[in-house]
Amino acid sequence: MDDQEFLEVFRQSANLLREQTVQQLLEDNAAYEEICRQEEMTEQQYLQLVLTEEQRTVIDAMLLEKERSCLLYADTAYLAGIKNVLQLRRALQL
């Protein structure tokens, strides 16, 4: 297995572990559940708006880009956390 293959397997494994851990943490997070309910209500209100096709396309594109940037930030924060733990481990010589 070359370095690229290893990195891909590692990335996939880290994503799986992250998703499992995040899901467990979010299931017990009342604030997150409330945000999800609010998001659903807001989406229903959005869908009921009378918008032109162009307006809806622009808004949908903006929401998609916002979601993509939030996901990228979350992924980066997760990787930064892993990197920080490894640095701390090294610094403490564990």
PyRosetta script that sets phi, psi and omega in degrees:
from pyrosetta import init, pose_from_sequence

init()
pose = pose_from_sequence("MDDQEFLEVFRQSANLLREQTVQQLLEDNAAYEEICRQEEMTEQQYLQLVLTEEQRTVIDAMLLEKERSCLLYADTAYLAGIKNVLQLRRALQL")
pose.set_psi(1, 125.0)
pose.set_omega(1, 179.8)
pose.set_phi(2, -84.8)
pose.set_psi(2, 175.6)
pose.set_omega(2, -175.6)
pose.set_phi(3, -59.7)
pose.set_psi(3, -41.4)
pose.set_omega(3, -178.8)
pose.set_phi(4, -64.2)
pose.set_psi(4, -43.6)
pose.set_omega(4, 178.5)
pose.set_phi(5, -63.1)
pose.set_psi(5, -43.1)
pose.set_omega(5, 178.7)
pose.set_phi(6, -60.8)
pose.set_psi(6, -45.9)
pose.set_omega(6, -179.9)
pose.set_phi(7, -61.6)
pose.set_psi(7, -37.6)
pose.set_omega(7, 178.8)
pose.set_phi(8, -67.4)
pose.set_psi(8, -44.1)
pose.set_omega(8, 177.5)
pose.set_phi(9, -63.3)
pose.set_psi(9, -42.6)
pose.set_omega(9, 178.4)
pose.set_phi(10, -61.8)
pose.set_psi(10, -44.6)
pose.set_omega(10, -179.9)
pose.set_phi(11, -61.0)
pose.set_psi(11, -45.3)
pose.set_omega(11, 179.6)
pose.set_phi(12, -63.5)
pose.set_psi(12, -41.7)
pose.set_omega(12, 179.4)
pose.set_phi(13, -65.6)
pose.set_psi(13, -43.1)
pose.set_omega(13, 178.5)
pose.set_phi(14, -63.3)
pose.set_psi(14, -40.2)
pose.set_omega(14, 177.8)
pose.set_phi(15, -62.2)
pose.set_psi(15, -43.1)
pose.set_omega(15, 179.2)
pose.set_phi(16, -62.9)
pose.set_psi(16, -47.9)
pose.set_omega(16, 178.5)
pose.set_phi(17, -61.4)
pose.set_psi(17, -43.6)
pose.set_omega(17, -180.0)
pose.set_phi(18, -60.8)
pose.set_psi(18, -47.1)
pose.set_omega(18, -178.4)
pose.set_phi(19, -61.3)
pose.set_psi(19, -41.9)
pose.set_omega(19, 178.7)
pose.set_phi(20, -63.6)
pose.set_psi(20, -45.4)
pose.set_omega(20, -179.0)
pose.set_phi(21, -66.2)
pose.set_psi(21, -46.1)
pose.set_omega(21, -179.6)
pose.set_phi(22, -61.0)
pose.set_psi(22, -44.5)
pose.set_omega(22, -179.3)
pose.set_phi(23, -59.9)
pose.set_psi(23, -43.1)
pose.set_omega(23, 178.4)
pose.set_phi(24, -61.4)
pose.set_psi(24, -43.5)
pose.set_omega(24, -179.1)
pose.set_phi(25, -68.1)
pose.set_psi(25, -40.2)
pose.set_omega(25, -177.6)
pose.set_phi(26, -71.1)
pose.set_psi(26, -30.0)
pose.set_omega(26, 179.7)
pose.set_phi(27, -60.0)
pose.set_psi(27, -29.0)
pose.set_omega(27, -179.0)
pose.set_phi(28, -100.8)
pose.set_psi(28, 10.5)
pose.set_omega(28, -175.0)
pose.set_phi(29, -104.7)
pose.set_psi(29, 102.4)
pose.set_omega(29, -177.3)
pose.set_phi(30, -64.2)
pose.set_psi(30, -36.3)
pose.set_omega(30, 179.7)
pose.set_phi(31, -63.5)
pose.set_psi(31, -41.2)
pose.set_omega(31, 178.4)
pose.set_phi(32, -63.7)
pose.set_psi(32, -42.9)
pose.set_omega(32, 178.8)
pose.set_phi(33, -60.5)
pose.set_psi(33, -40.2)
pose.set_omega(33, 178.7)
pose.set_phi(34, -66.5)
pose.set_psi(34, -41.6)
pose.set_omega(34, 177.6)
pose.set_phi(35, -61.0)
pose.set_psi(35, -41.2)
pose.set_omega(35, 178.7)
pose.set_phi(36, -63.3)
pose.set_psi(36, -41.3)
pose.set_omega(36, 177.3)
pose.set_phi(37, -63.0)
pose.set_psi(37, -43.7)
pose.set_omega(37, 179.0)
pose.set_phi(38, -63.3)
pose.set_psi(38, -40.3)
pose.set_omega(38, 179.1)
pose.set_phi(39, -61.8)
pose.set_psi(39, -43.6)
pose.set_omega(39, 179.0)
pose.set_phi(40, -62.5)
pose.set_psi(40, -42.7)
pose.set_omega(40, 179.0)
pose.set_phi(41, -64.5)
pose.set_psi(41, -42.9)
pose.set_omega(41, 179.8)
pose.set_phi(42, -65.3)
pose.set_psi(42, -39.0)
pose.set_omega(42, 178.1)
pose.set_phi(43, -63.2)
pose.set_psi(43, -40.8)
pose.set_omega(43, 177.8)
pose.set_phi(44, -62.9)
pose.set_psi(44, -40.4)
pose.set_omega(44, 177.2)
pose.set_phi(45, -63.6)
pose.set_psi(45, -41.6)
pose.set_omega(45, 179.0)
pose.set_phi(46, -60.6)
pose.set_psi(46, -45.2)
pose.set_omega(46, -178.3)
pose.set_phi(47, -65.5)
pose.set_psi(47, -23.1)
pose.set_omega(47, 179.9)
pose.set_phi(48, -86.1)
pose.set_psi(48, -11.3)
pose.set_omega(48, 178.3)
pose.set_phi(49, -66.0)
pose.set_psi(49, 145.2)
pose.set_omega(49, 175.7)
pose.set_phi(50, -91.7)
pose.set_psi(50, 103.3)
pose.set_omega(50, -177.3)
pose.set_phi(51, -125.9)
pose.set_psi(51, 152.7)
pose.set_omega(51, 172.6)
pose.set_phi(52, -72.9)
pose.set_psi(52, 163.8)
pose.set_omega(52, 177.9)
pose.set_phi(53, -59.7)
pose.set_psi(53, -40.3)
pose.set_omega(53, 179.7)
pose.set_phi(54, -64.6)
pose.set_psi(54, -43.8)
pose.set_omega(54, 178.9)
pose.set_phi(55, -61.7)
pose.set_psi(55, -45.6)
pose.set_omega(55, -179.6)
pose.set_phi(56, -63.9)
pose.set_psi(56, -38.6)
pose.set_omega(56, 179.2)
pose.set_phi(57, -63.2)
pose.set_psi(57, -44.6)
pose.set_omega(57, 179.9)
pose.set_phi(58, -64.7)
pose.set_psi(58, -44.7)
pose.set_omega(58, -179.7)
pose.set_phi(59, -64.7)
pose.set_psi(59, -44.2)
pose.set_omega(59, 178.8)
pose.set_phi(60, -61.3)
pose.set_psi(60, -40.7)
pose.set_omega(60, 178.7)
pose.set_phi(61, -64.1)
pose.set_psi(61, -42.5)
pose.set_omega(61, 179.2)
pose.set_phi(62, -63.6)
pose.set_psi(62, -44.0)
pose.set_omega(62, 179.3)
pose.set_phi(63, -64.2)
pose.set_psi(63, -38.9)
pose.set_omega(63, 178.2)
pose.set_phi(64, -63.4)
pose.set_psi(64, -45.1)
pose.set_omega(64, 179.4)
pose.set_phi(65, -65.4)
pose.set_psi(65, -37.4)
pose.set_omega(65, 177.4)
pose.set_phi(66, -63.7)
pose.set_psi(66, -43.9)
pose.set_omega(66, 179.0)
pose.set_phi(67, -63.6)
pose.set_psi(67, -42.9)
pose.set_omega(67, 179.4)
pose.set_phi(68, -61.8)
pose.set_psi(68, -42.4)
pose.set_omega(68, -179.4)
pose.set_phi(69, -67.9)
pose.set_psi(69, -36.7)
pose.set_omega(69, 177.7)
pose.set_phi(70, -65.9)
pose.set_psi(70, -41.1)
pose.set_omega(70, 178.8)
pose.set_phi(71, -65.9)
pose.set_psi(71, -41.8)
pose.set_omega(71, 178.2)
pose.set_phi(72, -64.0)
pose.set_psi(72, -40.4)
pose.set_omega(72, 177.7)
pose.set_phi(73, -62.8)
pose.set_psi(73, -43.7)
pose.set_omega(73, -180.0)
pose.set_phi(74, -62.8)
pose.set_psi(74, -43.5)
pose.set_omega(74, 177.2)
pose.set_phi(75, -60.5)
pose.set_psi(75, -43.7)
pose.set_omega(75, -179.2)
pose.set_phi(76, -66.2)
pose.set_psi(76, -40.9)
pose.set_omega(76, 178.4)
pose.set_phi(77, -63.7)
pose.set_psi(77, -40.0)
pose.set_omega(77, 178.2)
pose.set_phi(78, -62.1)
pose.set_psi(78, -47.9)
pose.set_omega(78, 178.6)
pose.set_phi(79, -64.0)
pose.set_psi(79, -36.6)
pose.set_omega(79, 177.1)
pose.set_phi(80, -63.4)
pose.set_psi(80, -38.7)
pose.set_omega(80, 177.6)
pose.set_phi(81, -62.6)
pose.set_psi(81, -43.8)
pose.set_omega(81, 177.6)
pose.set_phi(82, -62.0)
pose.set_psi(82, -45.1)
pose.set_omega(82, 179.6)
pose.set_phi(83, -61.1)
pose.set_psi(83, -41.8)
pose.set_omega(83, 179.7)
pose.set_phi(84, -64.4)
pose.set_psi(84, -39.9)
pose.set_omega(84, 178.1)
pose.set_phi(85, -63.4)
pose.set_psi(85, -42.9)
pose.set_omega(85, 178.8)
pose.set_phi(86, -64.9)
pose.set_psi(86, -39.0)
pose.set_omega(86, 177.5)
pose.set_phi(87, -65.5)
pose.set_psi(87, -41.4)
pose.set_omega(87, 178.7)
pose.set_phi(88, -64.9)
pose.set_psi(88, -41.8)
pose.set_omega(88, 177.8)
pose.set_phi(89, -59.7)
pose.set_psi(89, -45.4)
pose.set_omega(89, 178.6)
pose.set_phi(90, -64.0)
pose.set_psi(90, -43.8)
pose.set_omega(90, -178.1)
pose.set_phi(91, -63.8)
pose.set_psi(91, -35.3)
pose.set_omega(91, -179.9)
pose.set_phi(92, -88.6)
pose.set_psi(92, -1.0)
pose.set_omega(92, -179.7)
pose.set_phi(93, 53.0)
pose.set_psi(93, 48.8)
pose.set_omega(93, 178.7)
pose.set_phi(94, -91.9)
pose.dump_pdb("model.pdb")
